[in-house]
Amino acid sequence: MTEQSKRYALRVTCPSIRGVTAAIAAYLSGCGCNISDSAQFDDKSTGRYFMRVSFHSEDGRDLAELQRGFAEIARRYEAEAEFFDEAAKRKVIVMVSRFGHCLNDLLYRWRIGALPIEIVGVISNHADYEKLVVNHDIPFHCIRVTKDNKPEAEAAQMRIVEETGAELIVLARYMQVLSDDMCRRMSGRIINIHHSFLPSFKGANPYKQAFERGVKLIGATSHYVTADLDEGPIIEQDTVRVTHAQSAEDYVSLGRDVESQVLARAIHAHIHGRVFLNGNKTIVFPPSPGSYMSERMG
């Protein structure tokens, strides 16, 4: 790459129409861009086409110019298209209650650069992690939530999101149910994590219930938040095998570890534009071989 070269990405979703891939490639080539990675999927069941392209702008064209020039192709193929700078860090608000394993993991990955985001604030309904967050030079907001003040509490949370310019809310084991209104306002921009036992084992101690039932696999699911509790489109999942020789405490430890990994991978996929909503499910393109994600996060 030259000194002028910039690494961008393009996301496109449109009806499945012949010629769209060739049109996109021809447009980028005509703009002096060199494609370094491309992934596409044609969903026959929905008639929708999805594409993500990484490319270098060799002559230094900016995003606004590329977006304007693409307008005719977008019109022709009825496409939704977004150009973005792959090096730009997305602003994120993290919300947490009293389980801190996911928060700690995100702070560590953020600090070493394995998760290229800008954490612009942490919101909690308890003060347990205030010192931890402030020691990372990140603003901490303790907003108590009760059944009587929930609308006011959510309004305060949304003010923080808007004032910081946060593009994504991460529920890092935030144990309050969000209102339908907040879910609609932030549709596709709230990611949650939960253990994969739902709905089999509900309540305060699902890992103990799993232990008592002799479960052999435990895992975690990360998904977008919708008004339907824990039923939003799934982004990432993983499991770990357990045996009869392990204790309930082992289940908890292993479960928290897999929750942290799954949440980090889901966030990474989202901020790099690799996740497309497709009705009630998602299309998730894998990271390109040799990418920072592959090397540092597994």
N, C-alpha and C positions, 0 to 999 in steps of 0.2 A: 504494500500500500504506500501511496505517496503521503507527504505531509498534509495535503489537502483532503485526503480520503477520509470519509466519515462512514461509520457502520450504522446502518439503519435497518428497520424491519417493516414489512407491510403485512397487514392482516386483511383478508378479504373473505366475505361470505355472500353468496348470491344463489339464485336458482341454478340448478344444474343445466348449463347451456354449453354446447360444443364451442370450442375455440377460446374459452376464457383463459386457460393456462397459457396458450400461445400469445394471446393479446397482452397479458401481464408481462411475460418474458420480453416480448418485443418492445413494450413501452420502457421498461427499465434499461434495456440495452440501448435504446435510442436516446436515453437521458445520460449515457455515459456511466451506467451502473453495472457492477459485476456481481452476479448472484453467487453467494458462498454456501447457502443452504436453503433447501426448499422442501416443504411438506404439504401434501394436499389430500383431501378425502372427499369422495363423492358419495353421499348417503342416498342410496336408492330408495330407502323407505320413506324419506321425507322430501326427496327431490331437491336437497340443498347441497351446495358445494362449499368447501372450506379450504382456505390456503393461507400459509404463512411463509414468507420469504425473507431471508436475511441477505443483505447486499451491501456493497461498498459504493458510495458515490465518489467516483474517482475525480470528478471536476469540482467537488465541493458544493454541489447544489443543496439548498436547505430544504427542510421538511415542507414548508409552506409552498414552495415552488413545485415540489414533486406532487403534493396533494392537489394543487390547482390543475396541473397538467393531466392528472389522472381522472379528472371529473367526467370527461367524455366517455372513457371506458366504463366508469362506474354507472353512468346513465344507460349506456348501451346494454350492459349485462344486469341492470337492476341490482347493483352490488353495494353493500356497505363496506367501506374501505377505511383503514386507519394506517397512516405512516407514523412511526415513532423512532426515537433515538434509543438504540439498545444500551447506550452508556448512561442514560439519564436514570437517576434513582427516583422511584415512585415514593410519594409520601404516604406513610402508614400510621394509623392509630391502632394501638393494641389495647384490648380490654381483657381484664383478668379479675378473678375473685380470690379464692384462698388456696387454690392449687397452683403452685408456681413453676412446675417443671417446664411447661411450654414457654412461659415468659423467659425463664433463665436460658433456655436453649436458643430462643430467638435473639436475645441480647448478645449471647456469645457469637452466634453466626454473623450477626450484624457487625460486631466489633472486629472480627477477623476478616470481614469482607466476603464471606461465603454466601451471604444473603444481601445483595446490593439494593438495599432500601434505605430510606431515611425515616427513622421512627420519630415522628414529630410530637408524640405524647403517649402516655399510658393512662387509661381510665380504669378505676376500680371502685367497687362498692364497699371496699374495706381498705384500711391503711397499712395492711401487712407489708406491702412491697414498696412503700414510699422511699425508704432509705436506699434500697437496691437501685431503684430507677433514678433517683436524684444523683446517686454516685456515678451514674453513666451520663450525667449532664442532659437528661431527658426530662421534660416537664411531667409531673405526676398530678393527676386530678382525682381526688376522692369524692365520688358522688354517691351518697347513700340512696338506696332504692328500697321503698316500701310499697305496699299495695295502695297506700293513700297518696303517695307523691310521684308515682311512676311517670305520668305525663310531664311533670316539671323536670324530673331527673333526665328523661330522654331528650327534652328540649335543651337542657344544659349540655348533654353529650353531643347533640347535633351542632350546637354553637361552636364547640371545640373543633369538631370535624370541619366545619365551614371556615372558621378563622385560621386554621392551620393549612387549609388547602389539601387535606388528606384525600387521597384517591381510593383508599382501601381501609376497611376496618377488619381487624383480625380478632376473633374471639378465642383467646388463648386460655380456655377453660373458664370463660365468664358464665356464671351460673344463673343469670337472670334471663328470662324469656323476653325477647324484643317484641315490641308492638307490631301489628300489621302495617301501620303507617310508616314506621321506621324501616321495615323490610322493603316496602314499596319504594320509598325514597332512595334507598341505597341498593336497589336491585342489581345483582351481579357484582356488587362491591363490598360484600360482607362474607368472610370465610370463617367457618366454624370447624371445630375438631371434637369428636366424641369417640368413645370406645365402641367397638363393633358389635357389642352384645345387644344394643337396642334393636328391636323392642323386647328381646327375651328377658333381659335382666335390668330392671329399672330400680330407681331408688338411690340411696346414699352410698351403698357399697356393692356395686355390681361385680367387682372382682372376687369378693368373698362368696357371692352367690355362684359365680362361675366355678370357683374352687370346690364348693360343696356339691356341684353337679358333675364334677369330673371333666370339665371342658378340656379339650386337647389343643385347641387353637385359640389364641386371643389376638386381638388386632385393633385397628383404629380406622376411622373414616373421616376425611375432610371434605366439606361440601359448601356450596353457596347457601346462604340463609334465605329462606322464604317464609311466608306466613304459616306454612305447614311445618310444625316443629320437627327438626332433624330429618326432613324429607326433601331437602333441596338437592339440586343437581350435584352429583358426586364428582369430585376432582381427583382425589388420590386415596388409595387404601393400601394397607399392608397387614401382615399377620406374623406371629411368631409362635412356634410350637412349644407346648408345655407338657409335662408328664406328671404321673401320680406321685413322683418323688419330690416334687416342688411344693412349697408352702403357699398359703394365701398371700403372704408378704412378697414372695417371688412373683406371683401374678401381678401384684400392684406395681412392682418395680419394672417388670418387663412391659407391662401395659403402658406405663408412663413414658418409657423410652420409645416405644413404637408410636405413641401419640405425637411426641415431639418431632420425630423424623417425618411422619406423614404430613403434619401441619407445615413444616418447613418446605417440603417438596411442593405442596399445593400452592403456597405463597410464591415460590420461585416460578412455577409454571404460569401463574396468573400475571405476575409483573412483567414477564417476558412475552406476554401475548400469545402463549401457547394453548390457552383454554378458550374454546368457543362454546357458547350455549347453543344447544340443539334441542329445543323443546324442553322436556323434563330431564334431559341428560346432557352430557358434555362430550365434545371432541377435544382430546388432549394430545397434542403432538409432543413427542419426546424431545429432550434437548439434543442438539447436534453433537456428534462424536467429537471428543476432545474439548468440549466446552468446559467452562469453569465449573458449571453445575456438576458435570460428570466426574470431574477430578476431585472436587472438594466436598460434595454432599452424597456421593454414592448413588 
